[in-house]
Amino acid sequence: MFKTAKNGQSTLEYVIILAAVVGAIIAVAAALKPKITATYNTLGTTMQNKAGEVNFD
């Protein structure tokens, strides 16, 4: 009756793979957020302290 193509991937399969990859990226970002925030805070504090030590005399 209906012929369906068996070779190649369908659009739905690509959407499912894309959703899995995006979900994995979001999960990793959520897991690493505290460490990334702490690193940026430390970096900012260090830069602010170093900038306060600069003497332009």
N, CA, C and O atoms as a CHARMM CRD file, in Angstrom:
* protein
*
  228
    1    1 MET  N      0.82600  -1.18200   0.00000 PROA 1      0.00000
    2    1 MET  CA     0.00000   0.00000   0.00000 PROA 1      0.00000
    3    1 MET  C      0.87700   1.25600   0.00000 PROA 1      0.00000
    4    1 MET  O      1.00600   1.91600  -1.03100 PROA 1      0.00000
    5    2 PHE  N      1.48600   1.59400   1.15600 PROA 2      0.00000
    6    2 PHE  CA     2.37000   2.75000   1.22500 PROA 2      0.00000
    7    2 PHE  C      3.80300   2.28000   1.23700 PROA 2      0.00000
    8    2 PHE  O      4.14700   1.30400   1.90400 PROA 2      0.00000
    9    3 LYS  N      4.63100   2.97700   0.49800 PROA 3      0.00000
   10    3 LYS  CA     6.04700   2.66800   0.50700 PROA 3      0.00000
   11    3 LYS  C      6.75500   3.65000   1.44000 PROA 3      0.00000
   12    3 LYS  O      6.51800   4.85700   1.38400 PROA 3      0.00000
   13    4 THR  N      7.60700   3.12900   2.27800 PROA 4      0.00000
   14    4 THR  CA     8.38800   3.98500   3.16000 PROA 4      0.00000
   15    4 THR  C      9.86400   3.74900   2.89600 PROA 4      0.00000
   16    4 THR  O     10.29600   2.62800   2.63000 PROA 4      0.00000
   17    5 ALA  N     10.61600   4.81500   2.97400 PROA 5      0.00000
   18    5 ALA  CA    12.06200   4.70400   2.76200 PROA 5      0.00000
   19    5 ALA  C     12.70700   4.15800   4.02700 PROA 5      0.00000
   20    5 ALA  O     12.46000   4.67400   5.11700 PROA 5      0.00000
   21    6 LYS  N     13.51300   3.14400   3.89900 PROA 6      0.00000
   22    6 LYS  CA    14.16500   2.52500   5.04900 PROA 6      0.00000
   23    6 LYS  C     15.61000   3.00100   5.21700 PROA 6      0.00000
   24    6 LYS  O     16.21400   2.79400   6.26900 PROA 6      0.00000
   25    7 ASN  N     16.16100   3.63400   4.18700 PROA 7      0.00000
   26    7 ASN  CA    17.54900   4.05200   4.29300 PROA 7      0.00000
   27    7 ASN  C     17.63000   5.52100   4.68900 PROA 7      0.00000
   28    7 ASN  O     16.79400   6.33100   4.28900 PROA 7      0.00000
   29    8 GLY  N     18.64300   5.85300   5.47700 PROA 8      0.00000
   30    8 GLY  CA    18.79000   7.22700   5.93900 PROA 8      0.00000
   31    8 GLY  C     18.01000   7.47200   7.21500 PROA 8      0.00000
   32    8 GLY  O     17.21800   6.64100   7.66000 PROA 8      0.00000
   33    9 GLN  N     18.26000   8.64200   7.78900 PROA 9      0.00000
   34    9 GLN  CA    17.58800   8.98400   9.03200 PROA 9      0.00000
   35    9 GLN  C     16.45800   9.96600   8.75400 PROA 9      0.00000
   36    9 GLN  O     16.54600  10.82400   7.87500 PROA 9      0.00000
   37   10 SER  N     15.41400   9.81000   9.51900 PROA 10     0.00000
   38   10 SER  CA    14.27800  10.71100   9.34000 PROA 10     0.00000
   39   10 SER  C     14.50200  11.99300  10.14200 PROA 10     0.00000
   40   10 SER  O     15.37700  12.05100  11.00500 PROA 10     0.00000
   41   11 THR  N     13.73200  12.98000   9.85700 PROA 11     0.00000
   42   11 THR  CA    13.82800  14.25800  10.56200 PROA 11     0.00000
   43   11 THR  C     13.55100  14.07900  12.04000 PROA 11     0.00000
   44   11 THR  O     14.18800  14.72300  12.87400 PROA 11     0.00000
   45   12 LEU  N     12.62200  13.22300  12.37000 PROA 12     0.00000
   46   12 LEU  CA    12.30400  12.98700  13.77500 PROA 12     0.00000
   47   12 LEU  C     13.50800  12.44700  14.53200 PROA 12     0.00000
   48   12 LEU  O     13.75000  12.84400  15.67100 PROA 12     0.00000
   49   13 GLU  N     14.25900  11.55400  13.91900 PROA 13     0.00000
   50   13 GLU  CA    15.44700  11.02000  14.57600 PROA 13     0.00000
   51   13 GLU  C     16.47600  12.11500  14.81700 PROA 13     0.00000
   52   13 GLU  O     17.11600  12.13900  15.86900 PROA 13     0.00000
   53   14 TYR  N     16.64400  13.02300  13.85700 PROA 14     0.00000
   54   14 TYR  CA    17.56100  14.14300  14.04600 PROA 14     0.00000
   55   14 TYR  C     17.09000  15.06300  15.16700 PROA 14     0.00000
   56   14 TYR  O     17.91000  15.56200  15.93700 PROA 14     0.00000
   57   15 VAL  N     15.81100  15.28800  15.26700 PROA 15     0.00000
   58   15 VAL  CA    15.26200  16.13300  16.33300 PROA 15     0.00000
   59   15 VAL  C     15.50100  15.48800  17.68900 PROA 15     0.00000
   60   15 VAL  O     15.84900  16.17900  18.64600 PROA 15     0.00000
   61   16 ILE  N     15.32200  14.19600  17.78700 PROA 16     0.00000
   62   16 ILE  CA    15.54600  13.48600  19.05000 PROA 16     0.00000
   63   16 ILE  C     17.01900  13.56900  19.45400 PROA 16     0.00000
   64   16 ILE  O     17.33100  13.80300  20.62200 PROA 16     0.00000
   65   17 ILE  N     17.91100  13.38000  18.50300 PROA 17     0.00000
   66   17 ILE  CA    19.34800  13.47400  18.79500 PROA 17     0.00000
   67   17 ILE  C     19.70300  14.89200  19.23400 PROA 17     0.00000
   68   17 ILE  O     20.44600  15.07700  20.19800 PROA 17     0.00000
   69   18 LEU  N     19.17500  15.89000  18.53200 PROA 18     0.00000
   70   18 LEU  CA    19.43800  17.28100  18.88800 PROA 18     0.00000
   71   18 LEU  C     18.92900  17.59400  20.29300 PROA 18     0.00000
   72   18 LEU  O     19.60800  18.27600  21.06100 PROA 18     0.00000
   73   19 ALA  N     17.75200  17.10600  20.62900 PROA 19     0.00000
   74   19 ALA  CA    17.18900  17.33300  21.96400 PROA 19     0.00000
   75   19 ALA  C     18.05700  16.67600  23.03300 PROA 19     0.00000
   76   19 ALA  O     18.24500  17.24600  24.10800 PROA 19     0.00000
   77   20 ALA  N     18.58200  15.49700  22.75600 PROA 20     0.00000
   78   20 ALA  CA    19.45100  14.81200  23.71800 PROA 20     0.00000
   79   20 ALA  C     20.75100  15.59000  23.92400 PROA 20     0.00000
   80   20 ALA  O     21.22700  15.71900  25.05200 PROA 20     0.00000
   81   21 VAL  N     21.31900  16.10400  22.84600 PROA 21     0.00000
   82   21 VAL  CA    22.56300  16.87000  22.95300 PROA 21     0.00000
   83   21 VAL  C     22.32600  18.17400  23.72100 PROA 21     0.00000
   84   21 VAL  O     23.11600  18.53100  24.59500 PROA 21     0.00000
   85   22 VAL  N     21.26400  18.87000  23.40300 PROA 22     0.00000
   86   22 VAL  CA    20.94900  20.11700  24.11900 PROA 22     0.00000
   87   22 VAL  C     20.68700  19.83500  25.59300 PROA 22     0.00000
   88   22 VAL  O     21.13300  20.59000  26.45700 PROA 22     0.00000
   89   23 GLY  N     19.97200  18.75900  25.88700 PROA 23     0.00000
   90   23 GLY  CA    19.72800  18.38800  27.27700 PROA 23     0.00000
   91   23 GLY  C     21.01500  18.08500  28.02600 PROA 23     0.00000
   92   23 GLY  O     21.16600  18.46500  29.18700 PROA 23     0.00000
   93   24 ALA  N     21.93900  17.40400  27.37000 PROA 24     0.00000
   94   24 ALA  CA    23.22500  17.09100  27.98800 PROA 24     0.00000
   95   24 ALA  C     24.02300  18.37000  28.26200 PROA 24     0.00000
   96   24 ALA  O     24.64200  18.50400  29.31800 PROA 24     0.00000
   97   25 ILE  N     24.00600  19.29800  27.31800 PROA 25     0.00000
   98   25 ILE  CA    24.72700  20.56300  27.51100 PROA 25     0.00000
   99   25 ILE  C     24.13600  21.34200  28.67900 PROA 25     0.00000
  100   25 ILE  O     24.87700  21.90700  29.48400 PROA 25     0.00000
  101   26 ILE  N     22.82600  21.37800  28.78000 PROA 26     0.00000
  102   26 ILE  CA    22.16800  22.08900  29.88300 PROA 26     0.00000
  103   26 ILE  C     22.48800  21.42600  31.21600 PROA 26     0.00000
  104   26 ILE  O     22.72700  22.11600  32.20700 PROA 26     0.00000
  105   27 ALA  N     22.49700  20.10000  31.25200 PROA 27     0.00000
  106   27 ALA  CA    22.80100  19.38600  32.48900 PROA 27     0.00000
  107   27 ALA  C     24.23600  19.64600  32.94500 PROA 27     0.00000
  108   27 ALA  O     24.48300  19.86200  34.13200 PROA 27     0.00000
  109   28 VAL  N     25.17000  19.62600  32.01600 PROA 28     0.00000
  110   28 VAL  CA    26.57300  19.89200  32.36500 PROA 28     0.00000
  111   28 VAL  C     26.73400  21.33000  32.83500 PROA 28     0.00000
  112   28 VAL  O     27.44200  21.58500  33.81000 PROA 28     0.00000
  113   29 ALA  N     26.09400  22.26400  32.16100 PROA 29     0.00000
  114   29 ALA  CA    26.18500  23.66700  32.56500 PROA 29     0.00000
  115   29 ALA  C     25.60800  23.87300  33.96700 PROA 29     0.00000
  116   29 ALA  O     26.16700  24.62700  34.76300 PROA 29     0.00000
  117   30 ALA  N     24.50900  23.21700  34.26300 PROA 30     0.00000
  118   30 ALA  CA    23.90000  23.34400  35.58700 PROA 30     0.00000
  119   30 ALA  C     24.79700  22.73000  36.66200 PROA 30     0.00000
  120   30 ALA  O     24.88400  23.24900  37.77500 PROA 30     0.00000
  121   31 ALA  N     25.45700  21.63400  36.32900 PROA 31     0.00000
  122   31 ALA  CA    26.33300  20.98000  37.29500 PROA 31     0.00000
  123   31 ALA  C     27.59800  21.79700  37.56000 PROA 31     0.00000
  124   31 ALA  O     28.11300  21.79300  38.67900 PROA 31     0.00000
  125   32 LEU  N     28.09600  22.48900  36.55100 PROA 32     0.00000
  126   32 LEU  CA    29.34400  23.23500  36.69000 PROA 32     0.00000
  127   32 LEU  C     29.14800  24.70300  37.07400 PROA 32     0.00000
  128   32 LEU  O     30.12400  25.41700  37.30600 PROA 32     0.00000
  129   33 LYS  N     27.91100  25.15200  37.14200 PROA 33     0.00000
  130   33 LYS  CA    27.64600  26.56900  37.40800 PROA 33     0.00000
  131   33 LYS  C     28.28800  27.06400  38.70200 PROA 33     0.00000
  132   33 LYS  O     28.90200  28.13100  38.68200 PROA 33     0.00000
  133   34 PRO  N     28.18200  26.35400  39.82400 PROA 34     0.00000
  134   34 PRO  CA    28.81300  26.86600  41.05700 PROA 34     0.00000
  135   34 PRO  C     30.32700  27.02200  40.92700 PROA 34     0.00000
  136   34 PRO  O     30.89000  28.00100  41.41700 PROA 34     0.00000
  137   35 LYS  N     30.98200  26.08300  40.28200 PROA 35     0.00000
  138   35 LYS  CA    32.43900  26.17500  40.12800 PROA 35     0.00000
  139   35 LYS  C     32.82400  27.31800  39.19700 PROA 35     0.00000
  140   35 LYS  O     33.79000  28.03500  39.45500 PROA 35     0.00000
  141   36 ILE  N     32.07000  27.48800  38.11800 PROA 36     0.00000
  142   36 ILE  CA    32.35900  28.57300  37.17800 PROA 36     0.00000
  143   36 ILE  C     32.14900  29.92300  37.86000 PROA 36     0.00000
  144   36 ILE  O     32.95900  30.83500  37.69100 PROA 36     0.00000
  145   37 THR  N     31.08000  30.05400  38.61900 PROA 37     0.00000
  146   37 THR  CA    30.80300  31.30800  39.32900 PROA 37     0.00000
  147   37 THR  C     31.90500  31.60600  40.33000 PROA 37     0.00000
  148   37 THR  O     32.36200  32.74600  40.42000 PROA 37     0.00000
  149   38 ALA  N     32.33900  30.60900  41.08000 PROA 38     0.00000
  150   38 ALA  CA    33.40500  30.81200  42.06000 PROA 38     0.00000
  151   38 ALA  C     34.70800  31.21500  41.38000 PROA 38     0.00000
  152   38 ALA  O     35.43600  32.07200  41.88200 PROA 38     0.00000
  153   39 THR  N     34.99700  30.60500  40.25300 PROA 39     0.00000
  154   39 THR  CA    36.22500  30.93500  39.52100 PROA 39     0.00000
  155   39 THR  C     36.18600  32.38000  39.03300 PROA 39     0.00000
  156   39 THR  O     37.17200  33.10100  39.18500 PROA 39     0.00000
  157   40 TYR  N     35.08100  32.81400  38.45700 PROA 40     0.00000
  158   40 TYR  CA    34.96700  34.19700  37.99700 PROA 40     0.00000
  159   40 TYR  C     35.03100  35.18400  39.15700 PROA 40     0.00000
  160   40 TYR  O     35.62800  36.25200  39.02300 PROA 40     0.00000
  161   41 ASN  N     34.42900  34.84500  40.28700 PROA 41     0.00000
  162   41 ASN  CA    34.49400  35.72300  41.44800 PROA 41     0.00000
  163   41 ASN  C     35.92900  35.85200  41.95300 PROA 41     0.00000
  164   41 ASN  O     36.37600  36.95100  42.28200 PROA 41     0.00000
  165   42 THR  N     36.64400  34.74500  42.01400 PROA 42     0.00000
  166   42 THR  CA    38.04300  34.76800  42.44700 PROA 42     0.00000
  167   42 THR  C     38.89200  35.58100  41.47500 PROA 42     0.00000
  168   42 THR  O     39.72600  36.38600  41.89000 PROA 42     0.00000
  169   43 LEU  N     38.67600  35.36900  40.19900 PROA 43     0.00000
  170   43 LEU  CA    39.42000  36.11100  39.18300 PROA 43     0.00000
  171   43 LEU  C     39.13700  37.61000  39.29700 PROA 43     0.00000
  172   43 LEU  O     40.05900  38.42200  39.23600 PROA 43     0.00000
  173   44 GLY  N     37.88000  37.97100  39.45900 PROA 44     0.00000
  174   44 GLY  CA    37.52000  39.38000  39.58700 PROA 44     0.00000
  175   44 GLY  C     38.12900  40.01900  40.82000 PROA 44     0.00000
  176   44 GLY  O     38.61900  41.14700  40.75700 PROA 44     0.00000
  177   45 THR  N     38.10400  39.30800  41.94300 PROA 45     0.00000
  178   45 THR  CA    38.69200  39.82700  43.17800 PROA 45     0.00000
  179   45 THR  C     40.19600  40.00500  43.02500 PROA 45     0.00000
  180   45 THR  O     40.75300  41.01900  43.44600 PROA 45     0.00000
  181   46 THR  N     40.84800  39.02300  42.42400 PROA 46     0.00000
  182   46 THR  CA    42.29100  39.10500  42.20700 PROA 46     0.00000
  183   46 THR  C     42.64400  40.28900  41.31600 PROA 46     0.00000
  184   46 THR  O     43.58600  41.02500  41.61000 PROA 46     0.00000
  185   47 MET  N     41.90900  40.47700  40.24700 PROA 47     0.00000
  186   47 MET  CA    42.17200  41.59600  39.33900 PROA 47     0.00000
  187   47 MET  C     41.92500  42.93000  40.03800 PROA 47     0.00000
  188   47 MET  O     42.67200  43.88700  39.83500 PROA 47     0.00000
  189   48 GLN  N     40.88700  42.99300  40.85300 PROA 48     0.00000
  190   48 GLN  CA    40.58000  44.23200  41.56600 PROA 48     0.00000
  191   48 GLN  C     41.69700  44.54500  42.56500 PROA 48     0.00000
  192   48 GLN  O     42.09300  45.70300  42.70000 PROA 48     0.00000
  193   49 ASN  N     42.20100  43.54300  43.25500 PROA 49     0.00000
  194   49 ASN  CA    43.28700  43.75100  44.20900 PROA 49     0.00000
  195   49 ASN  C     44.56000  44.19300  43.49800 PROA 49     0.00000
  196   49 ASN  O     45.25500  45.09000  43.97400 PROA 49     0.00000
  197   50 LYS  N     44.86700  43.57800  42.37500 PROA 50     0.00000
  198   50 LYS  CA    46.06500  43.95000  41.61400 PROA 50     0.00000
  199   50 LYS  C     45.93600  45.36700  41.06000 PROA 50     0.00000
  200   50 LYS  O     46.91700  46.11000  41.02900 PROA 50     0.00000
  201   51 ALA  N     44.74600  45.74400  40.62600 PROA 51     0.00000
  202   51 ALA  CA    44.53900  47.08200  40.09600 PROA 51     0.00000
  203   51 ALA  C     44.70400  48.12200  41.19900 PROA 51     0.00000
  204   51 ALA  O     45.15300  49.23600  40.92800 PROA 51     0.00000
  205   52 GLY  N     44.35400  47.78500  42.41800 PROA 52     0.00000
  206   52 GLY  CA    44.51600  48.70900  43.54700 PROA 52     0.00000
  207   52 GLY  C     45.96500  48.87800  43.94200 PROA 52     0.00000
  208   52 GLY  O     46.31200  49.87300  44.57900 PROA 52     0.00000
  209   53 GLU  N     46.82800  47.93200  43.58300 PROA 53     0.00000
  210   53 GLU  CA    48.24500  47.98800  43.92500 PROA 53     0.00000
  211   53 GLU  C     49.05900  48.80300  42.92500 PROA 53     0.00000
  212   53 GLU  O     50.21500  49.12500  43.20000 PROA 53     0.00000
  213   54 VAL  N     48.49300  49.13900  41.79100 PROA 54     0.00000
  214   54 VAL  CA    49.23700  49.84200  40.75500 PROA 54     0.00000
  215   54 VAL  C     49.56800  51.25300  41.21400 PROA 54     0.00000
  216   54 VAL  O     48.70700  51.98400  41.70300 PROA 54     0.00000
  217   55 ASN  N     50.83700  51.62100  41.04700 PROA 55     0.00000
  218   55 ASN  CA    51.29100  52.95300  41.42700 PROA 55     0.00000
  219   55 ASN  C     51.75100  53.67400  40.16200 PROA 55     0.00000
  220   55 ASN  O     52.66400  53.21000  39.47900 PROA 55     0.00000
  221   56 PHE  N     51.13100  54.79000  39.85300 PROA 56     0.00000
  222   56 PHE  CA    51.43500  55.52100  38.61600 PROA 56     0.00000
  223   56 PHE  C     52.41900  56.66500  38.84400 PROA 56     0.00000
  224   56 PHE  O     52.46500  57.59100  38.03300 PROA 56     0.00000
  225   57 ASP  N     53.19800  56.63500  39.90500 PROA 57     0.00000
  226   57 ASP  CA    54.16800  57.69900  40.17100 PROA 57     0.00000
  227   57 ASP  C     55.35300  57.60900  39.27300 PROA 57     0.00000
  228   57 ASP  O     56.26400  58.43200  39.36800 PROA 57     0.00000
